[in-house]
Amino acid sequence: MSRRKEDIAGARKAALLLLSMPQENAARVLSHLSEAEVAEIATEIASLGEVAGDAANVIVDEFSELWEKRHGNVSGGLGRVRGLLELAAPDRVDDIVSGIDRRVIDPPFSWVYRVDTQLLVRTLANELPITCAVLLSFLTADKAATIMLELPADLRTATAVAIANLDDPEHDLVDAIESGIREKLGPNAFERQYRVGGVDALVDLLNRSDRETEESVLEVLNSQDEHLASEVKRRLFLFEDITSLDPRAIQKILASIDMSKMPLAMKGVGEDTTRVILENMSERAAEVLREEIEVLGAVRLADVQAAQAEVVAVVNRLDADGEITISRGSDALVV
């Protein structure tokens, strides 16, 4: 009896850990597990309600500690520096440590990577261009670009000019700007946020998994809870469901996906699916796609399902971004 409790606890931990990852990464993890393990974890995800942030943090921290123990990670920091110096130069420890620039150890604005981008953008929208410029100048180019593109147009332009004119700002100015932004964000902005479980979380995960994983999960769910299995299946968006979309939505999808994946994704699909997709392409593009499908020859089912999963992932992203709208649980799917 106690062993069963441990198993359930383990599956719950695995579910929380997967929910803390990007969906694509979680799907890749599932692909390496057995069908029984996938089904047990999927059941936990579907049954999860609201989960306190502290509980999720504990699971992630526990995994990190376990990973470090098993893989022998090394770490730096002032503690390691002091320990080494006490062996090498015990008389000079304090002098050397005090001379280390704290900005190298903890660079300004390093906390930005832990803050929700939209929350930060809303805060910066009320700041001066120089404030935004100083903050962005300490970030990686990719992170800075992501934030800058979300700023209001006028502020974005002014910030770009301020960055170009920025010349090694004084430490006091950087410290003042950093503390000011942190204060306006509030302490809650720095708490790690995790998605909670439930049917939506499981559907998102299955939509990024291969068909074999999806079918095994649904089979086990159906044996344990027919109502839950029906609800999950009702919300799943399959590659073939593209045929039920409005033509404008289909065209948006085709413009957003990597078209090199389409010949493989369409290999072996029904005539109706092929016809609807080709009808929403230009005559020349449809002809090329048809030819590419024909010359593929025999392919692995797993490869076809993986290509279809990539297309479905784009569909879900467009839906999440509001560029198309999928009415879950209804035959009507429209833009």
N, C-alpha and C positions, 0 to 999 in steps of 0.2 A: 504493500500500500504506500509506504513512504517513497519507494522508488518511482512510482507513478507520479507522485507529487513533484519529485525532482524533475521528471521528464517534462511535466507541464510547465514548471518554472523555467526550464531551459528553453522550451519552445517560445515562451512569452518573452524571454530575454532576446532570443534571435529575432522575433518579430519587431521588437522595439529598435534593435540595432539596424535592421533593414529599413525601417521607416525613417531612420536618421540619415540615410544615404540618399543621393539622387536616385530617381527611379531606375535609370538605365543601369547603374552600378548594382542596385539590388537585384535586378533581373539577371544580371550576369552571375551573381552569387548563387541564385536559385538554380541556375543551369548546371551547377556542379554538385548539387545535392541529390539524394535518392528521391524517388517519387513519394515514399512514405514521409520523409523529412519535409519535403515541399508541402505536402498536404497538411501536415501537422502545423507547420508555421503559418500557412495560409489561413487555416482555421482560427488560429490565434489572432491574426491581423484582422480578420473579418469580425471577430467578437470583441475587439478592443473598443472601449469607450474613451472618454477623456482621460489622458494620462498626464500626471503632474510633470512639469519640466524637470524637477529634481530627480524623479524616478528615471527618466530617460537619461539624464546626465550620469547617474550612477552606473547604468548599463554600459554606456559608451566608455566611461572611465575604467570600468572593470575589464572591458575588452582591450583597451589600450595597455593596461598593466599586464594582461596576459600575453599580449603580442610582444611587448618588450622583453618579458621573461623568456619567451620561447625563441626569440630571434636575436637576443643579445644586443639590442640597440645601445648605442653610446649617446651620451648627452653632455652638453657643455654648460655654460653658465658661470656666474661668479663663485658658486659653491665649489665647482670643480677647479676653478682657477686658484682659489684660496687653498684648497687641499694640496694641489701640486706645488704651490709656492712654499707651503709649510715644510715640504720635504726638500725642496731645492734651495730655497733662500729664506729660512725662517725669520731672519732678522729684518727682512725688507718687505714682508707680506703686506702690512698696512700701507706703506708708501706706494707700492706697485698697484695695489687694488684701488686706492684712492685716486690714482692717476688715470684709471681707465675711464674713457668717455662713456657715460651712461647712455648716450644716444646711439652708440654702436650696439649695446646690449638690448635696449628697448627703444627703437627708433620712434620719432614722433608719428602719431597717427597710425601706429601699427594695429590699434584696436579697431580701425575702420573695417577690417576684413571680417570682424565678428558681428557687425551691425547690419541690419536689414537695409538694403540699398534704397528702397523707397522711403523708408523712415529718414534716412540721412539726406536724401534729395529734398524732402519736404522741409527739413530744417535749413538746409543750405539755400533754399529758394528765397529766404528772407535775409540772407547775409550779403555783405559787400563782395564785389568781384575779387578783391585782394584776399579776402578770407577763403573763398573757394580756391583761388589760385595756390595759396600756400598749402592748403590741405592736399590738393591734387598732386602737387609737385613732389610729395613724399611717397606717393603710391606707385605701384607698377603701372606701366603704360596701359595694359588691358583693363585694370581696375579703374584707373582714372578716366579712361575713355567711356567705360560703362556708366559711370556716375555723370560725367559731363554731358553725355547724350540725353540724359533724363532731365537736365536742368531746363528752365524756361529759356526760350530762344534768345531773348535780350541778355539775360544773365550769362548764358553760354558764350555768346560772342564777347562780352566784356571780360569774362573770365579767361578766355583764350588770349586776349590782348594782355591781360595782367600777368599771365604765365610767361608770355614772351618777354615782358619787361622785368620779370622778377630776377633779382640778383642777390643770391645768398642772404635770405632774410635773417635779421638778428635773432638770437636765441630767445630773448625776452618776448619778441613779437610772436614767434612760433609757439612758445609756451602759453601765451595769453590766448591766442586763437584756439589752440588745442583744448585748453581747459574750458573756454567759453562754449565750444561746440559740445563737449562732453556734458557740460552742465545742462544745456538746452535739450539734449537727447534724453537725459534722465538715466537713472541706474538700471531700469528695466531693459533698456536698449542693448545691454551687454550680456543678457542672459541668453544662452543657447536655446533656440526654439526648434521644436520637433513637431512633425505632423502626427496627429493621433491616428489610431487605427480605424476600423470600420469597413463597411462595404466599399466605399469610394476608394480607400487606400488599396484594398485588394484588387479592385478593378483596374486601377492605374498600374499596379504591378503586373497583373496578368496581360494587360495590353502591350507590355514591353517584353513579355516572355514568349518562348516558342509555343507552337500549338500543342506539342506533346505535354509540356508542363501544364498548360492551361487545362487540357482535357483530364489529366490525372488529378489536378486539384478539384475540378468540378465533380469528378466521379466520387472522390472521398467526401466532399462537402455534401453531395446528394445523399450518400449513405448515412450521414450524421444529422443533417438538417435540410430536408427537401425545400423548405421555404427559403432558407438562406441561399442555397444553391441556385434556386430559380431567380432570386433577386440579383445575384452576381451575374448570372448568364444574361439576364435581361439588360443589364447595363454595359456589358462588354461590347466593344465596337470591333467587328471583324473586318478583314480586308474586303470580303464580298459585300459588306454593308455600304461600300462606296457607291454602289449602284442605286442606293436609296436616297442619295444626296441630291440637292438642287444642282443643276448644271453649273451655276456660278461657283458653288462650293467645290465641285470636282475640278473645275479649271484652276481655282486657287490652289488646291492641293497639288495638281500637276505642275504648277509654276513654282511650288515651294520644295518639292522633293528632289532627291538626286536621281535623275532620270536613268542613270546607268543601272539602277537597281530594279527598274520596272520590268525588263524582259524576264528576269529571274522570278520576280514577285508574281508575274502573270502566267508563269509556266503551269499549265494544267488546270487553270481556273475555268469556270463554266463559260459557255458562249455568251450568256447575258452579261456577265461581268466584263468580258473582253469587249463586247459591242458597245456598252455604255462608256467605257473608258476611251475607246478609240473615237467615238462620236464627239467627245469633248476635246479632241486634239485637231490641229490643222491636218489637212489631207496628207501633206508631205511627212509630218511627224508621225502620223498614224501608220503610214506605209513603212517608215523606217523601223518603228517599234515592232510591227508585225513580222518584218523580216528578221529582226534580232531574236524574236521569240522562236522562230522556226529553225534558226541555225544553232540554237543552244544545244540541241541534242538531249541526251539523258542527263539529268541532274539529281542531286540528292534532295529528298523531301525536306530534310533539315535546313538546307540552304534556301529553299523556296520559302519556308516558314520564317526564316530569319530576315529575308528581304521584305516579306509582307509585314513583319513586325516593325521594321524601320519606317515603312510607309504609314502604318497605323500610328506610330509615335508622332509623326508629323501632323497627322489629322488631329490627334489629341492636343498637340501644342497649339495648333491654329484655333482649336475650340477654346482652350484655356486663355489664349490671347484675345479672344473676341473677334477674330477675323472670320470665322465661320461659327455657326451655332448648331450643335447636335442636340436634339430633344431626346434625352435618354428615356428609354422605356416607351417610346412612341414610334409609329411608322413614319412620322413626319420629321424629316431632317432638312432644314432650310438654312440659307444665309440670312 
